[in-house]
Amino acid sequence: MLEQVIAILIFILTILLIITERQHRSIVIILMVTLLICLGILSVDKAIHYVDFETLLLLAGMMIIVEILRDLGFFHLIAIKIAKQAGNYKNFFLFMSLATGLLSPFLHAVTIILIFSSVTVAVCRILKKDPKPLLLSEVFCSNIGGNATLIGEPTNMMVALHTGLTFTDFILVLGPITIICLIICILILSRLYAFSEEEIGGLIEDIDESSFVKDFSLLNRGVAIFLLTIFLFFIHNVLGLSPAAVALLGASLMLIFIRTDITTLLSSLEWGTLLFIGGFFVIVGGLTETGVTGEIAELISSIPFGSYILVVFIGLVSAFGSALIDNVPFVALMIPIIEELSFNFNSAILWWSLLLGANLGGNLTPIASSPNIVAIAISEREGVPISFKEFFKLGLPIGLLTTIISLIVILGMHLIGYV
C-alpha cells in the first residue's frame, strides 16, 4: 500500500512539474526516475525492463531521416512552391493547411510546423495579412494528420509496438477518419475567417525556393530513400521487419548516401524528447509494478458501461487528459490500463479510441502537443503572439467536434466488422 502511494505521488509530482515548466521536462524525468529507484519502488533492472526501446529506436530513426531532409532544404522548397502555386490568398490557406495535414502522417509534425510556420509568417508579411489564422490552421491540421499512420505520432508508435498493429492497420482504420477530420477542420476555419481570393502570385515571385537547397542531386537521393522507407513500412510484416528496424534502415541509408556532418546531425536531434518518453515509461512502470494501473482498470471495468459507452468514455477521457498533460505521457499511462480492459473485446477498438482521443485532443489547448508549443513560440518570436484564449477559442470546438465524429465513425466501423 505504501509503495502504491509513493508511486502515485511521484507520478502526480512529475505531471505538476511538467505542467508548470519550472524545470525542463527531461530534468524532471531524470529526477523522478531516480526517486523511484532510490525509494525501492523499482530496481535498476526493472526500470530498464519498462523502457520500450523499440519505440525509442523508431523515433530516433525517423528523427534522423527528417533532420537530413530538413538540412537538404526539402521543407522550405515544398512550402514556397505551394505558396507560388496557390494563385490567390484563399488557395494559399487551403494548400498550406492541406500540406501540413498530409505531410504529418509521414514526417515529424514539429519539423513541419517549424518550417511551414516560418514560411507562412514571411509570406503573410509580404502580403500584409495576419498570419495567426494560417498558423492555427497549420497546427490543427498537423495534429489531425499525424493520426493517420504508425509513424505520424509518438503515441501511435507506442501503441503499435505494444499491440502489434501494423502500418497498414493504421492507414486502413485511422486514414479515412483523418481525412474526414481534416475536411471538417478546414471547412470550419475557412467559414470563420472568410479568406479573400486576392491574387498573390506576383507579390511572392521574387522568393527563390531553390536557394534553400544545397544540392539537388543529394535532395533527390534523400527523397528516394524516404519514399523507400515509407514503402518498407507498408510491407514490414511481409519482410519480417519491425517498424523500428525499418526506421533504422532508412536512417542508415540516409547517413551512407547523403554526405552529412554526423556531429552536427547528432547535436540537432531531439535527445530531450527521447529521454522524456523513455523516462516516462519508467514512471508508469512504477504504477504498474505496484498494481496501481491494474486497480484503475478494474475500477473502470466495474462501472456498468455498455461496451460502446466504454469506447466513447475512453476516447473523451483521452482527449481531455491529453489536453492537460500532453498526449505522450497520457498514452504511456493508459497503455497498461487499456491492455487490461481490452480482454473483454475481440478487436482493437479500445486502442483506436485511445489514440483518436489522445491525438485529436492535442488541438484542445496550447500545451496539449509539441507542435502547438512550437507554433506559439514562433508567433511570439515573429511579433504576432497567439494567446491562450485565441488558441482555445478555436481549438476547443475543433478538438471536440473531430474527436466526437471520429468516435462515432470508429463505432460504425466496429458495428460492420471493419475493426
Buried (B, 14 or more C-beta within 10 A) or exposed (E): EEBBEBBBEBBEBBBEBBEEEEEBBBBBBBBBBEBBBEBEBBEEEBBBEBBBEBBBBBBBBBBBBBBBBBBBBBBBBBBBBBBBEBEBBBBBBBBBBBBBBBBBBBBBBBBBBBBBBBBBBBBBEEBEBEBBBBBBBBBBBBBBBBBBBBBBBBBBBBBBBBBEBBBBBBBEBBBBBBBBBBEBBBEBBBEBBEBEEEEBEEBBEEBEBEEBBEEEEBBEBBEEBBEBBBEBBBEBBEEEBBBBBBBBBBBEBBBEBBEBEEEEBEEBBBEEBBBBBBBBBBBBBBBBBBBBBBBBBEEBBEEEBEEEEBBBBBBBBBBBBBBBBBBBBBBBBBBBBBBBBBEEBEEBBBBBBBBBBBBBBBBBBBBBBBBBBBBBBBBEEBEBEBEEEBBBEBBBBBBBBBBBBBBEBBBEBBEEEEB
